[in-house]
């Protein structure tokens, strides 16, 4: 499989399409429910056995966890870099 092109813009565009259909999709968790349902819908429509469909969903779930882990690490690294560069001095009780 070729590498996919995931970006903030793509995610924002997808969420905008969902919001146009359902205002509740402004909530990121509702958007995630839609995306999970779409994944299940598309897998369900494939002309493969039920067992193979289950395998595909397992693979997609593992891929989603991998992407989440990458994003989480990136956010944590940025927070550490920002925190380390902004922290300085010594705090003592009574300092305001």
Buried (B, 14 or more C-beta within 10 A) or exposed (E): EEEEEEEEEEEEEBBEEBBEEEEEBEEEEBBEBBBBEEBEEEBEEEEEEEEEBEEBBEEBEEEBEEEEEEEEEEEEEEEEEEEEEEEEEEEEEEEE
